[in-house]
Amino acid sequence: MENLKEQTHSTVAQVIKERRSIKKFKTDPVPTDLIVELLNTAVWAPNHGLREPWRFILLKDEGKKVLADAIMKKNEELRKKWEYVMNVPSHLVVVMKEDPRQKQWEENFAAVCTMVQNLQLAAWEQGVGMIWKTNPLIHDPKFREKIGVEQGEKIIGFIHIGYPEAIPEKKDRTPVEELLTIIDTER
Ligand SMILES: Cc1cc2nc3c(=O)[nH]c(=O)nc-3n(C[C@H](O)[C@H](O)[C@H](O)COP(=O)(O)O)c2cc1C
């Protein structure tokens, strides 16, 4: 029974290690219902005080132009980037509620980051590829206004979403044995 379970289900550890940030997507759309389902899984992330400090803006179809055009405006030579943005099926803008108190701000930021990784893992398990991108538009007042990001909200990133056209090679991580300090005597 135990073996059968292993054969038919990925373990969390497998999904964590096998996930890759996807750079080439198929143009097939990812159903909005599926994205919402993945987000409903992702929001089970730990978040202190259950503040749930997140909301989302999904750019799809012609809605992607708001992002593609904003990138183009920065530099007319970025036509290739415009095309890339328009060819990715959807872009999810992840927005964090900012808290004026530093500790709570940091907790909120950490919670949103764990939620985004939940999202990437849940998506990977279902064959949906993602890459988490940041770019200067995060702080661009005009762009923020265009998509309705209010004062007191921070854009955490743009999650590009689509079915993978190619899966990049893994990038090895430093073994934790090299990074771990163990303190087991009184100081
Ligand atoms: C906060 C954050 C911002 C990122 N921004 C970008 C980005 O702007 N452009 C990009 O190509 N990748 C970006 N990435 C993805 C990383 O480059 C990627 O995770 C890293 O290369 C490791 O690859 P892997 O996710 O396939 O293991 C970002 C990741 C994080 C967590």
The ligand as a MOL file (V3000), in Angstrom:
LIG
                    3D

  0  0  0     0  0            999 V3000
M  V30 BEGIN CTAB
M  V30 COUNTS 31 33 0 0 0
M  V30 BEGIN ATOM
M  V30 1 C 11.5700 37.5960 -5.1940 0
M  V30 2 C 11.9990 36.9380 -6.4690 0
M  V30 3 C 12.1660 37.7100 -7.5960 0
M  V30 4 C 12.5570 37.1330 -8.8080 0
M  V30 5 N 12.6940 37.9440 -9.9100 0
M  V30 6 C 13.0820 37.3970 -11.0700 0
M  V30 7 C 13.2200 38.2300 -12.2170 0
M  V30 8 O 12.9690 39.4330 -12.1750 0
M  V30 9 N 13.6430 37.6590 -13.3580 0
M  V30 10 C 13.9090 36.3020 -13.4300 0
M  V30 11 O 14.2990 35.8280 -14.5040 0
M  V30 12 N 13.7550 35.4920 -12.3590 0
M  V30 13 C 13.3520 36.0010 -11.1900 0
M  V30 14 N 13.1780 35.1910 -10.0990 0
M  V30 15 C 13.3630 33.7210 -10.2300 0
M  V30 16 C 14.7660 33.2960 -9.8250 0
M  V30 17 O 15.6940 33.8140 -10.7430 0
M  V30 18 C 14.8320 31.7680 -9.8140 0
M  V30 19 O 14.0250 31.3000 -8.7570 0
M  V30 20 C 16.2660 31.2530 -9.6110 0
M  V30 21 O 17.0030 31.4810 -10.7590 0
M  V30 22 C 16.3220 29.7560 -9.3160 0
M  V30 23 O 15.7080 29.0230 -10.3520 0
M  V30 24 P 14.5600 27.9650 -10.0060 0
M  V30 25 O 13.4060 28.7480 -9.4250 0
M  V30 26 O 14.2090 27.3190 -11.3430 0
M  V30 27 O 15.1390 26.9680 -9.0600 0
M  V30 28 C 12.7900 35.7320 -8.8820 0
M  V30 29 C 12.6100 34.9560 -7.7230 0
M  V30 30 C 12.2300 35.5360 -6.5280 0
M  V30 31 C 12.0360 34.6750 -5.3120 0
M  V30 END ATOM
M  V30 BEGIN BOND
M  V30 1 1 1 2
M  V30 2 1 2 3
M  V30 3 2 2 30
M  V30 4 2 3 4
M  V30 5 1 4 5
M  V30 6 1 4 28
M  V30 7 2 5 6
M  V30 8 1 6 7
M  V30 9 1 6 13
M  V30 10 2 7 8
M  V30 11 1 7 9
M  V30 12 1 9 10
M  V30 13 2 10 11
M  V30 14 1 10 12
M  V30 15 2 12 13
M  V30 16 1 13 14
M  V30 17 1 14 15
M  V30 18 1 14 28
M  V30 19 1 15 16
M  V30 20 1 16 17
M  V30 21 1 16 18
M  V30 22 1 18 19
M  V30 23 1 18 20
M  V30 24 1 20 21
M  V30 25 1 20 22
M  V30 26 1 22 23
M  V30 27 1 23 24
M  V30 28 2 24 25
M  V30 29 1 24 26
M  V30 30 1 24 27
M  V30 31 2 28 29
M  V30 32 1 29 30
M  V30 33 1 30 31
M  V30 END BOND
M  V30 END CTAB
M  END
